[in-house]
Amino acid sequence: MGDLFASWRGRIDANSKRAVDLYVRELADFRKIAIDAKARTAMLDFAVFLRQRTISLVAEDLSFTDGDLSFVAAVGKERAAGGISFAAQRDVLRLHHSLTLREVGEAAGRHDLDDVMRVLTWWPAQSRVAPAAYTRGYFLGQGTILSEVERVRQLTCLLLAGDPAAAELARILAVPVPDPLLVVVCRVPGEPDGRFRTEVSRHLLTRQRMPLRWEEPGELVALVADAASAARVVRDFGESTGLPAAVGACRAAGGEVAVAFARAREISRVAPVRTTLGAVHYLTDVFAEVGAVRLTPVDGWLREVIGRLATGPRLVSTLDALYRTDMSRSRTAALLDIHPRTLDYRLRRVRELTGLDPVSVRGVRVLSTVVNRALAGPA
């Protein structure tokens, strides 16, 4: 009979040093803190602790104790406070997993099959427990160095990436995460600066606890429960910024949050920019515009029509008002504050310039798409 555990224990010091050397070599954040001799010693001590406890627990088929997990969480918290990035802490967990399995293989002899199988039985469940505690501690530690806005931004990034760590951070931040999610993108023309974005995010979080973050160049992304919540976000966004925006939204069916985000973003980029916010656009509202953008020749043709309309007197805004009032001439004239005869003249100019009757089926189909492409802004 072999003795995997005795062989494995005999390699703890060498394996721990190899692990720390690898972290320092591969991860810039760990390389920075390892410059301090005391910090590097602490890293080595933690590596030794993990190996000692893992070997003992596997050998006796036991689970990590509350004391073990509290200590692991404390280390995670300390590393967050020390400036270790989230990416680096995830990488170190990945490396630890790989090294541990490698160490088992190196320590195993030809007669250690039973012990190796014991490790493989214990590993699937217990190998997740300590990293979860470490990650929980890490998120708590971030509270000492990051603002709430930054932490909510990180939560949103994790949700959009489908990262399971998002659930733990959401609990810590007390931010509800609906299932399924509705992804909302508010696109602002231009590039708001960092201070402006932070102030807007802080204001929105006081009105509604939700995951949110800014994307370049000027897109606020919010994850909410339903259409009513989306409308509230858009209203609050308009009140807090005073800026025109285009809004797109998409439901994350089947947990495909990244897919929903990409679709909501696509919708927001073809939706009309409005000074008075309120409308949240879904694919059913702008499917023609989305399709046109995907087909360059079609979108080019629509841009040509926009160019023709630009030669007339406020023809795009007139058509916009016409279609927003369900083609009511009286309400359109009132909305534009013009005489009905002036409206008739403008619609006649549209027919002359485009060859399309604005109130015909074909005209509505083409010109409503043209209007939204024009109001969406530059391609």
Backbone torsions as a table, in degrees:
resi	resn	phi	psi	omega
1	MET	NA	143.6	176.4
2	GLY	-92.5	-179.9	176.9
3	ASP	-142.3	83.4	-179.9
4	LEU	-55.9	-44.5	-172.0
5	PHE	-67.6	-36.2	177.1
6	ALA	-66.0	-42.7	179.0
7	SER	-65.0	-41.1	-179.2
8	TRP	-64.7	-44.0	179.2
9	ARG	-61.7	-38.3	-178.4
10	GLY	-66.0	-14.7	-177.9
11	ARG	-105.0	4.7	-173.6
12	ILE	-56.3	-51.1	-175.7
13	ASP	-62.2	-46.5	-179.4
14	ALA	-65.0	-41.9	179.5
15	ASN	-65.9	-38.2	-180.0
16	SER	-65.7	-43.2	178.6
17	LYS	-64.5	-40.6	178.4
18	ARG	-61.8	-39.9	-179.8
19	ALA	-63.3	-48.6	-179.2
20	VAL	-62.8	-42.1	177.8
21	ASP	-59.5	-39.4	179.6
22	LEU	-66.9	-45.1	179.5
23	TYR	-58.7	-44.9	-177.7
24	VAL	-66.8	-37.0	-179.2
25	ARG	-73.6	-39.4	-173.0
26	GLU	-90.9	-26.2	-171.8
27	LEU	-118.0	115.6	-176.0
28	ALA	-59.5	-38.7	-179.1
29	ASP	-62.4	-41.3	179.3
30	PHE	-72.0	-31.1	177.7
31	ARG	-64.2	-36.9	-179.8
32	LYS	-66.5	-46.1	-176.9
33	ILE	-74.9	-23.7	-178.7
34	ALA	-73.6	-9.4	175.9
35	ILE	-61.0	-34.3	176.9
36	ASP	-80.1	122.6	-175.7
37	ALA	-59.6	-38.8	-179.5
38	LYS	-65.0	-41.1	179.9
39	ALA	-65.9	-39.7	179.3
40	ARG	-66.4	-37.5	177.5
41	THR	-64.1	-39.4	178.1
42	ALA	-63.7	-39.3	176.6
43	MET	-61.3	-43.1	-179.7
44	LEU	-66.5	-42.1	179.0
45	ASP	-61.1	-39.7	179.9
46	PHE	-67.8	-39.2	177.6
47	ALA	-62.7	-39.6	177.9
48	VAL	-65.7	-45.3	-179.7
49	PHE	-57.2	-47.9	-178.4
50	LEU	-59.7	-40.7	-178.7
51	ARG	-72.1	-40.4	178.9
52	GLN	-62.4	-46.7	-177.7
53	ARG	-68.7	-40.6	-179.6
54	THR	-61.3	-46.5	-179.0
55	ILE	-63.2	-44.3	-179.2
56	SER	-64.2	-42.1	-177.3
57	LEU	-70.0	-41.5	178.5
58	VAL	-63.7	-43.9	-177.7
59	ALA	-60.5	-33.7	-177.6
60	GLU	-103.3	3.2	-179.2
61	ASP	55.1	50.2	179.8
62	LEU	-115.4	167.2	178.4
63	SER	-102.2	162.6	173.9
64	PHE	-60.5	139.1	179.2
65	THR	-83.0	167.0	176.0
66	ASP	-60.2	-36.9	178.2
67	GLY	-64.4	-40.5	177.0
68	ASP	-59.3	-48.6	-174.8
69	LEU	-69.6	-32.9	176.4
70	SER	-64.2	-40.8	178.7
71	PHE	-66.3	-43.9	178.7
72	VAL	-60.9	-43.4	179.0
73	ALA	-62.5	-38.3	179.7
74	ALA	-63.6	-37.8	177.7
75	VAL	-66.6	-43.2	177.4
76	GLY	-60.0	-41.5	179.6
77	LYS	-64.0	-42.7	-179.7
78	GLU	-64.6	-38.1	-179.3
79	ARG	-70.2	-35.7	175.4
80	ALA	-63.8	-45.3	179.4
81	ALA	-63.8	-25.7	179.1
82	GLY	-83.1	-1.7	175.2
83	GLY	98.7	8.7	176.4
84	ILE	-66.6	128.2	-179.0
85	SER	-72.7	161.2	178.8
86	PHE	-63.4	-39.3	179.0
87	ALA	-61.4	-40.9	-179.5
88	ALA	-68.0	-38.8	-179.8
89	GLN	-69.3	-31.6	175.1
90	ARG	-69.7	-39.7	179.7
91	ASP	-64.2	-38.1	-178.4
92	VAL	-68.7	-33.1	175.6
93	LEU	-66.2	-41.5	178.2
94	ARG	-62.0	-45.5	-179.7
95	LEU	-64.4	-38.7	179.6
96	HIS	-61.8	-44.2	178.4
97	HIS	-59.3	-47.8	-178.2
98	SER	-62.2	-43.2	-178.6
99	LEU	-65.5	-40.6	-178.0
100	THR	-61.0	-46.8	178.8
101	LEU	-65.2	-35.6	177.2
102	ARG	-65.2	-39.8	-179.0
103	GLU	-65.1	-36.3	177.3
104	VAL	-62.3	-45.2	-179.7
105	GLY	-62.9	-38.0	-179.4
106	GLU	-70.8	-33.6	-177.2
107	ALA	-82.8	-20.8	-175.0
108	ALA	-73.9	135.3	174.9
109	GLY	-101.5	-178.2	-175.5
110	ARG	-68.1	-19.8	-179.0
111	HIS	-105.6	17.0	-174.7
112	ASP	-101.5	20.8	-175.4
113	LEU	-58.5	-43.4	-178.4
114	ASP	-61.2	-43.3	179.8
115	ASP	-67.5	-37.6	177.6
116	VAL	-63.4	-41.5	178.6
117	MET	-64.9	-33.6	176.5
118	ARG	-64.0	-41.8	177.4
119	VAL	-62.0	-45.2	-176.9
120	LEU	-68.0	-26.3	176.1
121	THR	-75.4	-40.8	-177.9
122	TRP	-73.4	-34.2	-168.1
123	TRP	-62.6	-47.1	-172.2
124	PRO	-53.5	-44.1	-177.8
125	ALA	-84.7	-50.4	-172.6
126	GLN	-72.5	-24.5	-179.6
127	SER	-70.4	-11.4	177.7
128	ARG	-94.7	-21.4	-172.1
129	VAL	-68.3	-51.7	-178.8
130	ALA	-64.8	-45.0	175.9
131	PRO	-59.1	-36.0	178.2
132	ALA	-64.1	-40.8	177.8
133	ALA	-65.7	-41.7	178.7
134	TYR	-60.7	-45.5	-179.3
135	THR	-65.8	-40.1	177.4
136	ARG	-60.9	-45.5	177.4
137	GLY	-62.8	-39.1	179.3
138	TYR	-60.4	-47.3	179.9
139	PHE	-62.0	-39.0	177.4
140	LEU	-65.2	-39.3	179.1
141	GLY	-65.1	-31.8	179.0
142	GLN	-63.2	-24.0	179.5
143	GLY	-62.9	-18.3	-180.0
144	THR	-88.0	-12.4	-176.4
145	ILE	-126.8	-15.0	-178.6
146	LEU	-116.4	147.2	175.4
147	SER	-73.7	165.7	178.4
148	GLU	-62.4	-38.4	-179.9
149	VAL	-60.4	-42.7	179.7
150	GLU	-66.6	-37.6	-178.8
151	ARG	-71.0	-37.4	176.2
152	VAL	-67.3	-36.9	176.1
153	ARG	-59.9	-43.8	179.2
154	GLN	-63.0	-41.1	177.2
155	LEU	-58.6	-44.3	-179.4
156	THR	-62.8	-41.0	177.4
157	CYS	-59.8	-43.2	-179.1
158	LEU	-65.5	-40.5	179.8
159	LEU	-65.5	-43.1	-179.9
160	LEU	-65.9	-27.8	179.1
161	ALA	-88.4	-4.5	-178.5
162	GLY	70.8	27.4	-176.9
163	ASP	-80.6	124.8	-179.0
164	PRO	-62.1	-19.9	178.4
165	ALA	-66.0	-15.2	-179.3
166	ALA	-60.3	-35.6	-177.3
167	ALA	-61.2	-42.5	-179.9
168	GLU	-66.8	-44.1	-179.9
169	LEU	-65.9	-37.5	178.0
170	ALA	-61.8	-39.7	178.1
171	ARG	-65.1	-42.8	-179.7
172	ILE	-63.6	-41.1	-177.8
173	LEU	-84.1	-7.7	-177.1
174	ALA	57.0	44.1	176.9
175	VAL	-108.3	115.2	179.8
176	PRO	-63.3	139.2	176.6
177	VAL	-121.5	98.4	-178.5
178	PRO	-64.8	157.7	175.9
179	ASP	-139.8	113.0	4.0
180	PRO	-81.4	164.8	-180.0
181	LEU	-92.3	153.2	169.1
182	LEU	-112.8	119.2	-178.1
183	VAL	-92.1	127.2	-179.3
184	VAL	-118.6	132.5	177.0
185	VAL	-122.9	120.2	175.7
186	CYS	-103.9	111.9	-177.6
187	ARG	-98.0	123.8	179.9
188	VAL	-107.9	126.9	175.3
189	PRO	-59.7	140.1	-178.6
190	GLY	93.0	-170.5	-177.3
191	GLU	-130.7	91.6	178.0
192	PRO	-58.9	143.1	-178.5
193	ASP	-77.8	170.6	-174.2
194	GLY	-61.2	-40.6	-179.1
195	ARG	-64.4	-42.2	178.7
196	PHE	-61.1	-44.7	-178.9
197	ARG	-62.0	-42.4	-179.6
198	THR	-63.5	-43.3	-179.8
199	GLU	-63.6	-42.1	179.0
200	VAL	-64.5	-45.2	179.7
201	SER	-60.5	-44.7	-179.7
202	ARG	-61.7	-41.6	179.2
203	HIS	-64.1	-44.7	-178.6
204	LEU	-63.7	-36.6	-179.7
205	LEU	-68.6	-25.9	175.9
206	THR	-75.4	-21.4	-178.9
207	ARG	-92.5	-31.8	-176.0
208	GLN	-158.1	118.6	178.8
209	ARG	-73.5	114.2	-176.6
210	MET	-159.6	154.9	172.5
211	PRO	-69.3	132.5	176.7
212	LEU	-154.9	156.3	175.9
213	ARG	-163.7	164.3	175.9
214	TRP	-99.3	141.5	173.1
215	GLU	-114.0	152.1	175.8
216	GLU	-73.7	148.1	-4.8
217	PRO	-84.9	-25.8	-179.0
218	GLY	-160.1	62.7	-178.1
219	GLU	-125.8	120.2	173.2
220	LEU	-90.3	127.4	179.5
221	VAL	-110.0	126.8	178.0
222	ALA	-128.9	142.5	178.9
223	LEU	-113.1	115.4	-174.0
224	VAL	-127.9	-179.2	-173.7
225	ALA	-88.1	-40.3	-170.8
226	ASP	-155.5	-178.1	-177.3
227	ALA	-63.7	-36.0	179.5
228	ALA	-64.3	-42.1	177.7
229	SER	-64.7	-38.4	178.8
230	ALA	-62.9	-43.9	179.1
231	ALA	-62.3	-37.5	179.5
232	ARG	-66.9	-40.4	178.1
233	VAL	-61.1	-45.5	-178.4
234	VAL	-63.3	-41.8	178.5
235	ARG	-63.4	-46.6	179.4
236	ASP	-64.5	-37.3	178.5
237	PHE	-62.5	-44.7	179.3
238	GLY	-63.3	-40.7	179.8
239	GLU	-66.8	-36.0	-175.5
240	SER	-81.8	-23.9	-177.1
241	THR	-106.3	-34.8	-175.1
242	GLY	68.8	15.9	-176.2
243	LEU	-105.7	150.3	171.5
244	PRO	-69.8	152.8	-178.8
245	ALA	-157.8	161.2	172.3
246	ALA	-116.5	137.0	-172.2
247	VAL	-122.9	129.9	175.6
248	GLY	-126.3	149.9	-179.5
249	ALA	-146.2	152.9	179.1
250	CYS	-154.2	138.8	177.9
251	ARG	-78.6	135.5	179.4
252	ALA	-86.6	83.2	-179.1
253	ALA	-71.3	136.6	177.3
254	GLY	64.6	23.4	178.9
255	GLY	75.7	9.7	-179.0
256	GLU	-83.1	72.0	-175.0
257	VAL	-67.2	-41.6	-179.6
258	ALA	-62.0	-39.5	178.8
259	VAL	-65.7	-42.7	179.4
260	ALA	-64.6	-38.6	178.4
261	PHE	-62.8	-45.5	179.5
262	ALA	-61.0	-39.8	-179.8
263	ARG	-70.4	-43.4	179.0
264	ALA	-61.7	-39.2	178.7
265	ARG	-64.9	-42.6	179.1
266	GLU	-62.0	-41.7	179.5
267	ILE	-64.5	-43.8	-178.0
268	SER	-63.2	-28.1	-176.5
269	ARG	-81.3	-12.0	174.4
270	VAL	-112.9	-7.7	178.8
271	ALA	-73.8	150.3	-179.8
272	PRO	-69.1	141.5	175.1
273	VAL	-79.9	124.7	-178.2
274	ARG	-116.8	139.9	175.7
275	THR	-74.0	-40.7	176.2
276	THR	-98.8	109.9	-175.4
277	LEU	-79.9	154.5	179.0
278	GLY	171.4	-43.7	-176.9
279	ALA	-79.2	130.3	171.8
280	VAL	-106.8	121.2	-175.6
281	HIS	-94.1	135.4	175.7
282	TYR	-114.5	173.0	-176.9
283	LEU	-58.3	-35.2	-180.0
284	THR	-63.9	-21.9	-179.7
285	ASP	-84.0	-31.1	-172.5
286	VAL	-132.4	30.8	-177.3
287	PHE	-62.0	-33.9	179.1
288	ALA	-66.1	-41.2	179.9
289	GLU	-66.8	-41.6	177.9
290	VAL	-61.7	-44.7	179.3
291	GLY	-63.8	-38.5	-179.3
292	ALA	-65.2	-41.7	-179.7
293	VAL	-63.3	-35.4	-179.5
294	ARG	-72.3	-17.8	179.7
295	LEU	-113.6	100.1	-173.9
296	THR	-54.8	-44.7	179.3
297	PRO	-61.1	-38.7	-180.0
298	VAL	-66.7	-46.0	-179.7
299	ASP	-64.5	-35.5	177.1
300	GLY	-63.0	-40.2	178.3
301	TRP	-64.4	-42.5	178.5
302	LEU	-62.0	-37.7	178.4
303	ARG	-65.1	-34.0	176.2
304	GLU	-63.8	-41.9	178.5
305	VAL	-64.3	-40.3	177.0
306	ILE	-58.7	-41.9	179.0
307	GLY	-61.6	-38.2	177.9
308	ARG	-66.1	-42.7	-179.1
309	LEU	-65.6	-26.5	-178.7
310	ALA	-66.9	-16.9	-179.5
311	THR	-83.1	-10.3	-178.2
312	GLY	-99.3	177.7	-178.1
313	PRO	-81.6	97.7	174.9
314	ARG	52.0	44.6	-174.5
315	LEU	-73.0	-36.5	179.4
316	VAL	-65.3	-46.7	179.7
317	SER	-66.2	-30.8	177.7
318	THR	-67.9	-46.7	178.0
319	LEU	-64.0	-38.3	177.7
320	ASP	-58.4	-47.7	179.5
321	ALA	-64.3	-39.1	-179.5
322	LEU	-60.7	-46.4	-176.7
323	TYR	-76.6	-28.5	177.8
324	ARG	-73.5	-22.3	177.3
325	THR	-100.1	17.7	178.2
326	ASP	59.9	37.2	175.9
327	MET	63.4	29.4	173.9
328	SER	-83.5	115.5	-177.3
329	ARG	-63.4	-42.6	-177.2
330	SER	-65.1	-44.8	-179.9
331	ARG	-70.1	-33.8	177.6
332	THR	-64.5	-46.4	179.4
333	ALA	-61.6	-40.6	179.5
334	ALA	-66.3	-41.7	-179.4
335	LEU	-63.6	-37.3	-179.3
336	LEU	-86.8	-8.9	-177.9
337	ASP	58.3	48.9	177.5
338	ILE	-131.3	165.1	177.4
339	HIS	-74.0	144.8	177.8
340	PRO	-53.4	-31.9	178.9
341	ARG	-68.5	-34.0	177.1
342	THR	-65.5	-39.4	176.8
343	LEU	-61.6	-45.2	179.7
344	ASP	-60.9	-37.7	179.2
345	TYR	-64.1	-44.1	-179.0
346	ARG	-64.8	-40.2	179.2
347	LEU	-67.0	-33.7	176.8
348	ARG	-66.3	-37.6	178.0
349	ARG	-65.4	-35.4	176.9
350	VAL	-60.9	-45.3	179.6
351	ARG	-62.1	-40.2	-178.7
352	GLU	-66.9	-39.0	-175.1
353	LEU	-80.7	-30.9	-173.2
354	THR	-114.0	-17.2	-174.7
355	GLY	75.1	15.3	-178.0
356	LEU	-120.7	132.7	175.1
357	ASP	-81.0	118.2	-174.9
358	PRO	-59.2	-22.4	-177.7
359	VAL	-107.3	8.5	174.5
360	SER	-86.3	163.2	179.3
361	VAL	-57.9	-47.6	-179.2
362	ARG	-65.3	-40.3	-179.2
363	GLY	-63.7	-44.7	179.2
364	VAL	-62.3	-43.3	-177.0
365	ARG	-61.2	-43.8	-177.0
366	VAL	-82.4	-49.4	-171.4
367	LEU	-71.9	-30.3	176.4
368	SER	-65.9	-35.4	176.5
369	THR	-69.4	-41.4	177.6
370	VAL	-58.8	-44.5	-179.4
371	VAL	-60.0	-48.7	-179.0
372	ASN	-65.0	-36.4	177.5
373	ARG	-65.8	-35.5	178.8
374	ALA	-69.8	-43.5	-177.4
375	LEU	-76.1	-15.9	177.8
376	ALA	-71.2	-20.4	179.7
377	GLY	98.2	-172.8	-176.9
378	PRO	-59.1	145.3	179.8
379	ALA	-68.0	NA	NA
